[in-house]
Amino acid sequence: MSAEDLEAYENRLELELYREYRDVAAIFKYAVETERRFYLCNGVDLQVRTEGNDVYYEVTMADAWVWDLYRPGRLIKTAKVLTFRDVSIEEIQHSELRVPEQSR
């Protein structure tokens, strides 16, 4: 496999992943970002843990979808992430309002 073939393959995988994200985003309540991954989920719990002088975060997610290019199954029943880095948790605002199409 040439470098061009590999790049084309990865580009195709990334486009498929984006399309899947676009299709599933509406069914999730939270977006969670860690230094390694991006998740969509319907339940999230963040706990700050200390051990000695170290502080780390324990993020537990339920009913999750993970943005991972090489993961064959992205839907996860539960996921737990431990990290020493920042964690971003946002509640997704789903707009139920639609702009009506104008009839001509």
N, C-alpha and C positions, 0 to 999 in steps of 0.2 A: 504494500500500500504506500503510495507516494505521500509527501507532505500535503500536496494539494487535495488528494483524495481524503485524507484525514481531516483537513480543514473543512471541506465540503460536508463530510459526515457530521462533524461537530456543529456546524451551522444548521444543518437539518434537524439535529437533536434539539438545539436551542430553540428553533422556531416551533417545533412540536411541543416543547415544554411551555413556551409562552402561550400557545393556543390552549393548552390544557389549563394553565393558570387562569386565563381569561374565562374559560368555560366554568370553572369551579369556584371562582372568587366570590360569587354572589351567595353561596351557601355557607360561608364562614363568617364568624363574628369578630375575630381578632387576627391581626397581622403581628407576628413576632419575628424579630430579627436579632440574631446573635452574630458573633464575629465569623462564624463558619457557615451558617445556613439561614434561610428565610422560610418561615412557616405560616400557614393559614390554619386557624383552629377555632373550635367553638367553646373551648374551656381552657383557661390558663391560670396558673398559680405561680407567683414569684416569691421565693423565700431568700432572704439574705442570710448567709451562713458565715460564721467566723470560726477559725481554728488557729489558735495562737494569735499571731499578728496578721494572719491572712484573712481576707474577706473574699468570698465567692458567692455566686448566685446559682440557685437551683430553680430551674424553670420546668414545671410539669404541665404538659398540654394534653388535652383530650380531643378526640375526633379531629385529627390533624392531617394536613397535606403539606409535604415538604418539597421545596424547590431544590431539586438535585438532578443534574443532567444525566447522571449514570445510574440512578436508582430505578430499577424496573417497576417497583410498586411504590407509589408516592403517598397513598392513603394509609394513615397510621391510626390505630385505635388509641394508643397512649404513647407519649414520648417524654423523656426526661433529659434535660440538658444541664450539665454543670459547666460553669464558665467563670473565669476570673475577669473577663472583659464586660463591657457594657451590654445591656439587653434593652431592646426597644420593643414596647408593647403598645399597639394602637388598636382602639376599637374601630372597626370598619363601619362607616356610615353608608347604609344602603338607601339610596333615594328611591322612594316608591313613586315619585312624581315623574311623569313622562310628558314631554312636550307633544301635544297632539299634532298630527300631520295636517296640513292645510289641504282642503279639497278644492279642486279647481273645476 
